[in-house]
């Protein structure tokens, strides 16, 4: 099982496992973020064979719905450099840009002597794995993951997720690409309102990372806020099996169903 299949050098198709939570006939953006991360890393490795740089920020703009039609992904170096590099990936489907990712790569230095964070550890994942996200959520992607969730209050919760579905059929991907392929789920873990009554899709996703993820688990300590004029924010502290690794923010368009 895989979310995507490669049909050419930069051409792909999605499988049913990539089906969206708001509309199962459209792709969920989460696996697309993972695929774009994978392709960005492959492209960058051609210029940084010694692996001297790592991603520090990954920012995604969702430019429209993504169907199950074939698509291609174009990669461009926006700002080349020996110590920092900015790379852009664009998913193009049916002649229009559907999603854009920009990744800042930063030179690695030995800062082990001053390593540390003020972010608190999350409780480790324990108990029985449960599929999906629960209330109001469906679609191929949601049904392809499993984990643990704990709601503290409406708009506040923690979760651990993993999946056995491959990102790209027949290709090995990094821990980072696998991690990013699940991360967009953060917007569904700590709902303030029932998604059957209020829709709140995110328009973007920006992850800032101070270290690369390890292991198979994606952990999010998430808070969701709704303003009074139809704008919301999902903000998460990101974790892997060994502790915090960064943050993720998603801006929301909040629309009560009529």
N, C-alpha and C positions, 0 to 999 in steps of 0.2 A: 504493500500500500504506500502511496505517496500523494502529496498535494499537487505536484506538478510533474509534467513530462517535457523533456527537451525535444523539439522537432527540428531545430536548426542551430546555427552558431549562437544566435541571440533570440530564437523564437521558441515559444512555449505554449502549452495548453494546460488548463487546470482540470483536476478530477473532481468528483462529487464531494470529496472530503474537504474541499475548500469552500463549500457553500456557506453563505452569510447568515448571521443571526437575525438581522432585520428582514432579510429576504433571501430564502434559500436558493433562489434562481440567480442570485448575484454572488460574486466572490466576497468572502470575508477578507478584510484588508490584512489581517494578521499573517497568514502564510505568505502573502505578497511581500510584506516587509522583510520576512526572512529570506525570500528568494532574491530580492534586491540587495540585501546585505551580502549574501553569498556571492553574487556576481560582482559587486563592488570590491569585495576582498580578493577575488580572482584577478580582477583587472589591476588592482593596486599591487599585488604580488609580482607582477611583471616588471614593475619599477623598483620594488623594494624586496629583492630576492633574499636579503639577509634578515628580513622581518624586523627591521629597526623601528617601525612605527606601528601604533595601534590606534583604533578608533576611540575618540573621546566624546564626540557628539554625533548622534544619528537623528536627523530631522526629516520627517515625512509629511508631505502635503497630499491630501486626498482630493483629487481634482474632479472626481465624478464617480458614478457607479461603474463597477467592473463586471462585465458579463462573463459567460463561459466561452466566448469566442476566442480564437487564437490571438496572441499578443506577442510583442517583442519588447525587449528592454535595451535601451541605448545607454552607454556609459561615456562620460566626458570628464576630463580633468579640468576643473575650473581654476584652480590655483595650484600649480606644481611647486614643489620645493623639497629640500633635503631634510628639513626638520619638521615641517608641517605641510599638509597637502589637503586640498578640498576636492572631493569627487562627487559628481552628480550622476544619478541613475534615473531614467525616465521610462515608465511603462507606457507603451503606446498601443492602443487597441482601436481597431476600426478607424484609423487615421487621426485619432485625437489623443493627447496626453491624458492618462487616467490617474497616475500617481507619480510624484517626484520625490526622490530622496537625496539629501545632501549629507555627506559624511566627512567630518574633519578627522584626519589622521595626524597624530602627534608623535614626535620622537620619544623613544623610551630612554629613561635615565634611571640610575640606581638610587632610589629614594627609600629603600627599605628601612634605613635608620630613623626616618621621620614618618613612617607609614602610620595612619590612624584615621578614625572617623568618629563624629559625635552621634551618628545614627545608631539606634538601638537594634540589637538582634531580634529577629522574629522567632517565635516558638518553632521548633523543628516539626516537619510533617510527620504526623503519627495517625494511626487508625486506618480505617478502610478507605481505599480509593473510591471516589464517587465520580461517575461520568458527568460531563457537562457543567453547567452553571446553575441549574435549578430554575427558579421562577421565570416564566415567560420566554426563555431562551431555547432556540433550536437551531437547525441547520447542520450541514455536514461537518463544518469545522468544530463547532461547539461539541458535537457528539463524538469527535475524534480525540478529545482530551479528557483527562481525568485528574482528580486531585482532592484537596481539602479546602474548605472555606469556613470562615467564622465571621458572622456579622456582629459587630459591636453595637451598632445602632444604624438607623437609616443613613446612608451616605458614608459609612465608616466600616471597614472590614479588612481582613487579611485572607490571603489565599496562597496555596502551593499548587502548581500544575506540572504535568508532564504529558507526553504523547509517544506512542509507538509508531505513528505514521511518519514516514520519511518525508523530508522537505522536497527533494528532487530525485526522481527515480534514477537509480544507477550511479549517483554521485555522492561522494563523501563531503559533508559540510562541517564547518567549525562549530564549536560550542556557542559562539556568538550568534551565528546565523540561526541555529536551532532555538536559542533563547529569544531572539527577535521575532521568530515565527509564531510565538505564543503571546508576546507581550501586550498586544492590543487588547487582549482579554481583560486587562485591568479596568476598562470602562464598564464591564458588566458584573464585577464582583461585589460592589458595595452600592447597590442601587438606592436612590432616594425615593423613587416612585416606581410603581409597577410598569414595566415597559409595554404592557397591554393598554395602559391608560395614558402614558407620556412617552414620546420618543425622544432620545437624546444621543444621536450618533455623533461621534467625534469627527472633526474636520482635519485633524493633524495628529501627530505623535512625535514628541521630542524626547529622546533619551540622552542623558549625560552620564557617562561612565568613568569612574576613577580606577576601576580595574576590570579585567575581562572575566566573564562568568566561567565557573567550573561546574562540572557535573550536569545532570539531566533536569534538575528542578528549576522552575521559575517561581520566585516568591515575590509577592507584592503586598505592601502595607499601604492601603489606599484610602483616600478621602475624596468625596465628591461634593461639589458645591454648585447650587443653582442660584443665579441672580434673578432679579425681578423683571428682566426685560428679554428673556429668552436665550441668555448665554450662560453656559456652565463650564465647570473645570473639574477634570479628574486628575488628581496628583498622587503619585505613588513613590514610596521608597522601595527600591529594587534590591532583591536578595538572591543569592545562590545558596548552595548547601553549606557554605562556610561563613556567610555573613553578608552585610550590605555591600552593594557594588555601585550604586548610583541612584538616579531619580528618573521619573518619566512624567510628562505632563501632556494632557489632551484637552483641547478646547472643544466644547459641545454646543450644538444647536438644539435647544430645548423647546419641544413643541407638543403641547397637550393634544391628544387625539380628540377629534370632534365627531 
